[in-house]
Amino acid sequence: MSERTHRDPCAHEHDFDEVNPLAERRTRWVVMLTAVTMVVELVAGWWYRSMALLADGWHMSSHVIALGLSVAAYALARRLRHDARFAFGTWKIEVLGGYTSALLLAGVVLMMAYECVTRLMRPTAIAYDQALIVAVLGLLVNLASAWMLVGATRGASHAHGHEHGHGHDHAHGRPHADLNLRSAYIHVAADAATSLLAIAALAGGKYFGLAWLDAGVGLLGSVVVAAWAASLLRSTARLLLDADMDAPIVAEIRHAVRDSALPAELDDLHVWRVGKGRYACILSVTAAPPATPAYFRSLLRVHPELVHVTVEINSPVVA
């Protein structure tokens, strides 16, 4: 018999990991636009012998990978959202995609650095005029992509503002922030900065005879990609390993139990992230009647970022 993957009547509903259709659509357009520009920059950089242009193209390729994985994560999360096998929704598909892209970037960094060092040791002539045209084109594409993603971010914020008019907004949780979309925007903005560096390097070589700037800026670009990859590895690995016990919400749960009207002692607590600024928690409490699990859950209702709360009540030991 085939494995059951359809919606189970006992399955949980996860409205906290719903995919933003505007963000998915605009991110898909940005991926296609960035991919075309990346190919143009890589071909032009090789043809015109510009390491700065090649570095910008490889840097842009890193964002094509990251943005492509973001689009795939959106699609899979939407498709599998009602799959009963996912106990806490499909948000970690997005996190796993980011971790994978960071690993792929490590190879890109090594290749970029090797090519730049080789060019510093053995300089070659550069067709500055043509390379500058392509670099400016790359910058314009990055600015257009950033504008598209900013519009999607504002659209998502506006929608959530109407849906959740009660005003709950915990600065540490930011429960409605689309981290996938914010990440995409940051990558595109960083790519625009790298394009500016490539333009500056090519201009320096053309007008001041500083030919070494081309490979030097290419090497700097590889450092930028390496820093981004390392940061992405740290943040995604933290989420995949459920390393969230230092999040501010943990201290707030402890305070809620400690300051409750009914005497209680917190025996055990586990908190982990299950969505964009959303958490699940399991707490074990020693408390005498009339304390109930419902009572402690009511204490935590002021935290909308807690979407799954499981409470275990232990009776006090009588001497």
C-alpha positions as CSV (number, residue, x, y, z in Angstrom):
1,M,0.0,0.0,0.0
2,S,1.3,3.5,-0.8
3,E,2.3,5.9,1.9
4,R,-0.5,8.3,2.8
5,T,0.5,11.9,2.1
6,H,-3.0,13.6,1.8
7,R,-4.5,15.8,4.5
8,D,-5.3,14.0,7.7
9,P,-8.5,15.0,9.6
10,C,-6.4,14.9,12.8
11,A,-3.6,17.1,11.4
12,H,-2.8,20.5,12.8
13,E,-3.6,23.7,10.8
14,H,-0.6,26.0,10.5
15,D,-1.7,29.5,9.6
16,F,1.6,30.9,10.9
17,D,3.7,29.5,8.0
18,E,1.4,30.6,5.1
19,V,3.2,31.6,2.0
20,N,2.9,35.2,0.8
21,P,1.9,34.9,-2.9
22,L,3.2,38.4,-3.8
23,A,6.6,37.6,-2.2
24,E,6.8,34.3,-4.1
25,R,5.8,35.9,-7.4
26,R,8.2,38.8,-7.2
27,T,11.1,36.6,-5.9
28,R,10.5,34.4,-9.0
29,W,10.8,37.4,-11.3
30,V,13.9,38.6,-9.5
31,V,15.5,35.1,-9.9
32,M,14.9,35.1,-13.7
33,L,16.2,38.7,-14.1
34,T,19.3,38.0,-11.9
35,A,20.1,34.8,-13.7
36,V,20.0,36.4,-17.1
37,T,22.3,39.3,-15.9
38,M,24.6,36.8,-14.2
39,V,25.2,34.9,-17.5
40,V,25.8,38.2,-19.3
41,E,28.4,39.3,-16.7
42,L,30.2,36.0,-16.6
43,V,30.4,35.8,-20.4
44,A,31.4,39.5,-20.7
45,G,34.0,39.2,-17.9
46,W,35.6,36.2,-19.6
47,W,35.5,37.8,-23.1
48,Y,36.8,41.2,-22.0
49,R,39.2,39.7,-19.4
50,S,37.8,41.6,-16.4
51,M,38.2,39.9,-13.1
52,A,36.0,42.5,-11.3
53,L,33.2,41.7,-13.8
54,L,33.7,38.0,-13.3
55,A,33.7,38.4,-9.6
56,D,30.5,40.4,-9.7
57,G,29.0,37.7,-12.0
58,W,30.0,34.9,-9.5
59,H,28.7,37.0,-6.6
60,M,25.4,37.4,-8.5
61,S,25.4,33.6,-9.1
62,S,25.4,33.2,-5.3
63,H,22.2,35.2,-5.1
64,V,20.7,33.2,-8.0
65,I,21.3,30.1,-5.9
66,A,19.9,31.7,-2.7
67,L,16.9,33.3,-4.4
68,G,16.2,30.1,-6.4
69,L,16.1,28.1,-3.3
70,S,13.8,30.7,-1.7
71,V,11.4,30.2,-4.6
72,A,11.6,26.5,-4.3
73,A,11.0,26.8,-0.6
74,Y,7.9,28.9,-1.2
75,A,6.6,26.3,-3.7
76,L,7.2,23.3,-1.5
77,A,5.9,25.0,1.6
78,R,2.6,25.8,-0.2
79,R,2.3,22.3,-1.8
80,L,3.0,20.4,1.4
81,R,1.3,22.7,3.9
82,H,-1.5,20.3,4.7
83,D,0.7,17.2,4.6
84,A,0.1,15.4,7.9
85,R,3.8,14.3,8.2
86,F,4.9,17.8,9.0
87,A,4.1,18.2,12.7
88,F,4.9,21.9,12.8
89,G,4.4,23.0,9.3
90,T,6.8,23.3,6.4
91,W,8.8,26.5,7.3
92,K,12.1,24.6,7.8
93,I,12.1,23.7,4.1
94,E,13.1,27.4,3.6
95,V,15.8,27.1,6.3
96,L,17.2,23.9,4.8
97,G,17.4,25.7,1.4
98,G,19.4,28.5,2.9
99,Y,21.8,26.1,4.5
100,T,22.3,24.3,1.2
101,S,23.0,27.5,-0.7
102,A,25.6,28.5,1.9
103,L,27.4,25.2,1.3
104,L,27.4,25.8,-2.5
105,L,28.7,29.3,-2.0
106,A,31.9,27.9,-0.4
107,G,32.9,26.4,-3.7
108,V,32.1,29.7,-5.5
109,V,34.4,31.6,-3.0
110,L,37.3,29.2,-3.6
111,M,37.0,29.5,-7.4
112,M,36.7,33.3,-7.3
113,A,39.7,33.7,-5.0
114,Y,41.9,31.4,-7.1
115,E,41.1,33.2,-10.3
116,C,41.7,36.6,-8.8
117,V,45.1,35.6,-7.3
118,T,46.1,34.1,-10.6
119,R,45.2,37.3,-12.4
120,L,47.2,39.4,-9.9
121,M,50.3,37.3,-10.6
122,R,49.7,37.2,-14.4
123,P,47.9,40.4,-15.5
124,T,46.2,40.5,-18.9
125,A,44.7,43.4,-21.0
126,I,41.1,44.4,-20.2
127,A,38.5,45.8,-22.6
128,Y,37.4,48.5,-20.2
129,D,34.8,50.3,-22.3
130,Q,32.7,47.1,-22.9
131,A,33.2,45.8,-19.4
132,L,32.0,49.1,-17.9
133,I,28.8,48.9,-19.9
134,V,28.0,45.4,-18.6
135,A,28.9,46.4,-15.0
136,V,26.5,49.3,-15.2
137,L,23.8,47.0,-16.6
138,G,24.3,44.7,-13.7
139,L,23.9,47.5,-11.2
140,L,20.6,48.7,-12.8
141,V,19.3,45.1,-12.7
142,N,20.2,44.9,-9.0
143,L,18.5,48.2,-8.2
144,A,15.3,47.1,-10.1
145,S,15.3,43.8,-8.2
146,A,15.6,45.5,-4.9
147,W,12.7,47.8,-5.8
148,M,10.5,44.8,-6.6
149,L,11.3,43.0,-3.3
150,V,10.8,46.2,-1.3
151,G,7.3,46.4,-2.8
152,A,6.6,42.8,-1.8
153,T,7.7,43.5,1.7
154,R,5.4,46.5,2.1
155,G,2.6,44.5,0.6
156,A,3.0,41.7,3.1
157,S,3.3,44.2,6.1
158,H,0.1,46.0,4.9
159,A,-1.8,42.7,4.7
160,H,-0.8,41.6,8.1
161,G,-1.6,45.0,9.6
162,H,-5.2,44.5,8.5
163,E,-5.4,40.9,9.6
164,H,-4.0,41.5,13.1
165,G,-5.3,44.8,14.2
166,H,-5.0,44.0,17.9
167,G,-1.5,45.6,18.0
168,H,0.6,42.8,19.4
169,D,4.1,43.3,18.2
170,H,7.0,41.9,20.2
171,A,10.3,43.3,19.0
172,H,12.2,40.2,19.7
173,G,9.8,37.9,17.8
174,R,8.5,39.9,14.8
175,P,5.9,37.2,14.3
176,H,4.8,38.3,10.8
177,A,8.2,39.1,9.2
178,D,8.9,37.1,6.1
179,L,12.5,36.2,6.8
180,N,12.8,34.6,3.3
181,L,11.9,37.8,1.6
182,R,14.0,40.0,3.9
183,S,17.0,37.7,3.2
184,A,16.4,38.0,-0.6
185,Y,16.3,41.8,-0.4
186,I,19.6,41.9,1.6
187,H,21.3,39.7,-1.0
188,V,20.2,41.9,-3.9
189,A,21.3,45.0,-2.1
190,A,24.7,43.5,-1.4
191,D,25.0,42.5,-5.0
192,A,24.4,46.2,-6.0
193,A,27.2,47.2,-3.7
194,T,29.5,44.7,-5.4
195,S,28.5,46.0,-8.8
196,L,29.5,49.5,-7.7
197,L,32.9,48.1,-6.7
198,A,33.3,46.5,-10.1
199,I,32.5,49.8,-11.8
200,A,35.0,51.7,-9.6
201,A,37.7,49.1,-10.3
202,L,37.2,49.3,-14.1
203,A,37.0,53.1,-14.0
204,G,40.3,53.2,-12.0
205,G,42.0,50.9,-14.5
206,K,40.7,52.9,-17.6
207,Y,41.3,56.5,-16.4
208,F,44.2,56.1,-13.9
209,G,46.0,53.0,-15.2
210,L,45.5,51.0,-12.0
211,A,45.0,47.6,-13.7
212,W,45.6,45.7,-10.5
213,L,42.3,47.2,-9.1
214,D,40.3,44.8,-11.3
215,A,41.7,41.6,-9.7
216,G,42.0,43.3,-6.3
217,V,38.3,44.2,-6.3
218,G,37.5,40.7,-7.5
219,L,39.3,39.3,-4.5
220,L,37.4,41.7,-2.2
221,G,34.2,40.4,-3.8
222,S,35.1,36.8,-2.9
223,V,35.6,38.0,0.8
224,V,32.1,39.5,0.7
225,V,30.6,36.2,-0.6
226,A,32.6,34.2,2.0
227,A,31.3,36.5,4.9
228,W,27.7,36.1,3.6
229,A,28.0,32.3,3.3
230,A,29.5,32.0,6.8
231,S,26.7,34.2,8.3
232,L,24.0,32.1,6.5
233,L,25.6,28.9,7.7
234,R,25.5,30.1,11.3
235,S,21.9,31.3,11.3
236,T,20.4,28.4,9.4
237,A,22.4,25.8,11.4
238,R,21.1,27.4,14.6
239,L,17.5,27.0,13.4
240,L,18.0,23.5,12.1
241,L,19.5,22.4,15.5
242,D,16.7,24.2,17.4
243,A,19.2,26.3,19.3
244,D,16.7,28.9,20.6
245,M,16.9,28.5,24.3
246,D,18.5,31.9,24.6
247,A,15.7,33.6,22.8
248,P,13.9,36.4,24.8
249,I,10.6,34.5,24.8
250,V,12.3,31.8,27.0
251,A,12.9,34.3,29.8
252,E,9.4,35.6,29.5
253,I,7.9,32.1,29.9
254,R,10.0,31.6,33.0
255,H,8.8,34.9,34.4
256,A,5.2,34.1,33.7
257,V,5.4,30.9,35.7
258,R,7.4,32.4,38.5
259,D,5.1,35.4,38.9
260,S,1.8,33.5,38.5
261,A,-0.9,33.9,41.1
262,L,-0.8,30.2,41.9
263,P,2.4,28.9,43.5
264,A,4.4,27.0,40.9
265,E,7.9,25.7,40.1
266,L,9.1,25.3,36.6
267,D,10.8,21.9,36.3
268,D,11.6,21.7,32.6
269,L,11.2,23.9,29.6
270,H,11.8,23.3,25.9
271,V,11.4,26.1,23.3
272,W,12.0,25.9,19.5
273,R,11.1,27.9,16.4
274,V,8.5,26.5,14.1
275,G,7.9,29.5,11.8
276,K,8.7,33.1,10.9
277,G,9.1,34.4,14.4
278,R,6.9,31.7,15.9
279,Y,7.7,29.2,18.6
280,A,6.5,26.0,20.2
281,C,7.1,25.1,23.8
282,I,6.8,22.3,26.3
283,L,6.9,23.1,30.0
284,S,6.7,20.9,33.0
285,V,5.4,22.6,36.2
286,T,5.0,21.5,39.8
287,A,1.9,23.0,41.2
288,A,-1.0,22.1,43.5
289,P,-4.7,22.3,42.6
290,P,-6.5,24.3,41.4
291,A,-3.6,24.7,38.9
292,T,-4.4,23.2,35.5
293,P,-2.6,23.2,32.1
294,A,-5.3,25.6,30.8
295,Y,-4.3,28.1,33.5
296,F,-0.7,28.2,32.5
297,R,-1.6,28.4,28.8
298,S,-3.8,31.4,29.6
299,L,-0.7,33.1,31.2
300,L,1.1,32.8,27.9
301,R,-1.7,34.0,25.6
302,V,-0.2,37.5,25.7
303,H,2.7,36.1,23.5
304,P,1.2,35.6,20.0
305,E,4.5,34.2,18.8
306,L,3.8,31.1,20.9
307,V,1.7,29.0,18.6
308,H,2.0,25.5,20.3
309,V,2.1,25.2,24.1
310,T,2.1,21.9,25.9
311,V,1.9,21.9,29.7
312,E,2.5,19.1,32.1
313,I,1.4,19.5,35.7
314,N,3.3,17.6,38.5
315,S,1.8,17.3,42.0
316,P,4.0,18.6,44.8
317,V,5.8,15.9,46.9
318,V,4.3,15.7,50.3
319,A,6.9,15.0,53.1
